[in-house]
Amino acid sequence: QVQLVESGGGLVQPGGSLRLSCAASGSIFRTSVNAMGWYRQAPGKQRELVAFITGSGTTNYADSAKGRFTISRDNAKNTVYLQMNSLKPEDTAVYYCNLNYGHGWDDYWGQGTQVTVSS
């Protein structure tokens, strides 16, 4: 059983920063992690990819995140981070952590953490 627990969301002013964390627990073999990433869903919109990092460390960002967000991971802690800088009101959304795992490419999701960018 895999669980993902996110933290770090909150209210921030435009131009501010937040750091999201996602800790994975359960029966996880690091070498079976295909990727971990962050998605977000704003009210009335579909869930969209923000960034992901593969098991080999390759990163990929949505155009909206490039230059402002940085994804990183701590393998020893099975934790992935999303450093978000220069936040904009349009970044307001629920942010979800994702783990893609194993030969079956199974997806696991966290419960989501709210990020609100407003003055």
C-alpha positions as CSV (number, residue, x, y, z in Angstrom):
1,Q,0.0,0.0,0.0
2,V,1.5,3.3,-1.1
3,Q,0.6,6.6,0.5
4,L,1.5,10.1,-0.6
5,V,1.3,13.0,1.9
6,E,1.6,16.5,0.7
7,S,2.4,19.6,2.7
8,G,3.4,23.2,2.3
9,G,0.4,24.8,0.6
10,G,-1.1,28.0,1.8
11,L,-1.9,31.6,1.0
12,V,0.9,33.8,-0.5
13,Q,1.0,37.2,-2.2
14,P,1.8,37.6,-5.8
15,G,5.6,37.4,-6.3
16,G,6.0,35.2,-3.2
17,S,7.3,31.7,-2.8
18,L,6.1,28.4,-1.5
19,R,7.7,25.0,-1.2
20,L,5.6,21.9,-1.5
21,S,6.7,18.5,-0.1
22,C,5.4,15.1,-0.9
23,A,6.4,12.1,1.2
24,A,5.8,8.6,-0.1
25,S,5.4,5.7,2.3
26,G,4.6,2.0,2.1
27,S,6.2,-0.7,0.1
28,I,8.4,1.3,-2.3
29,F,11.5,0.2,-4.0
30,R,13.4,3.2,-5.2
31,T,14.5,1.5,-8.4
32,S,10.8,0.9,-9.3
33,V,9.9,4.5,-9.2
34,N,9.3,5.6,-12.7
35,A,8.6,9.2,-11.8
36,M,7.2,11.5,-9.2
37,G,5.6,14.8,-10.0
38,W,3.1,17.5,-9.3
39,Y,-0.2,18.3,-11.0
40,R,-2.6,21.0,-10.2
41,Q,-6.3,21.6,-10.7
42,A,-7.9,25.1,-10.6
43,P,-11.7,25.5,-10.1
44,G,-13.5,24.6,-13.3
45,K,-10.4,23.4,-15.1
46,Q,-8.9,20.0,-15.8
47,R,-6.0,18.7,-13.8
48,E,-2.7,19.6,-15.5
49,L,0.9,18.6,-15.2
50,V,3.2,21.1,-13.5
51,A,6.5,19.2,-13.3
52,F,7.9,15.7,-12.9
53,I,11.2,14.0,-12.1
54,T,12.0,10.6,-13.4
55,G,13.8,7.7,-11.6
56,S,17.0,8.7,-13.3
57,G,16.6,12.3,-12.3
58,T,15.4,13.9,-15.5
59,T,13.1,16.8,-15.0
60,N,10.3,18.1,-17.1
61,Y,8.2,21.3,-16.6
62,A,5.0,22.7,-18.0
63,D,5.6,25.9,-19.9
64,S,3.8,27.8,-17.2
65,A,6.3,26.5,-14.6
66,K,9.6,26.9,-16.5
67,G,11.9,29.4,-14.9
68,R,9.8,29.8,-11.8
69,F,9.4,26.3,-10.3
70,T,12.0,23.7,-9.5
71,I,11.3,20.1,-8.7
72,S,13.7,18.0,-6.7
73,R,13.8,14.8,-4.7
74,D,15.4,13.2,-1.7
75,N,15.7,9.5,-2.5
76,A,16.6,8.5,1.0
77,K,13.3,10.0,2.3
78,N,11.2,9.1,-0.7
79,T,10.2,12.7,-0.9
80,V,9.7,15.1,-3.8
81,Y,9.7,18.9,-3.5
82,L,8.3,21.7,-5.6
83,Q,9.9,25.1,-5.0
84,M,7.6,27.7,-6.5
85,N,8.9,31.3,-6.9
86,S,7.4,34.4,-8.5
87,L,4.0,33.1,-7.9
88,K,1.1,34.5,-9.8
89,P,-2.7,34.5,-9.1
90,E,-3.1,32.1,-12.0
91,D,-1.0,29.5,-10.0
92,T,-3.9,29.3,-7.6
93,A,-5.0,25.6,-7.5
94,V,-5.1,22.4,-5.6
95,Y,-1.7,20.8,-6.1
96,Y,-1.5,17.0,-6.2
97,C,1.5,14.8,-5.8
98,N,1.8,11.8,-8.2
99,L,3.9,8.7,-8.1
100,N,4.2,6.5,-11.1
101,Y,5.5,3.1,-10.1
102,G,6.5,-0.3,-11.3
103,H,6.3,-2.2,-14.5
104,G,2.6,-1.6,-14.6
105,W,3.1,2.2,-14.6
106,D,0.6,2.4,-11.7
107,D,-0.4,5.9,-10.6
108,Y,-0.8,6.9,-7.0
109,W,-2.1,10.3,-5.9
110,G,-1.9,12.4,-2.8
111,Q,-4.9,14.1,-1.2
112,G,-3.9,17.5,-2.6
113,T,-2.8,20.8,-1.0
114,Q,-4.3,24.2,-1.7
115,V,-2.2,27.0,-3.0
116,T,-3.8,30.4,-3.2
117,V,-1.9,33.4,-4.6
118,S,-3.7,36.6,-3.8
119,S,-3.1,40.1,-2.4
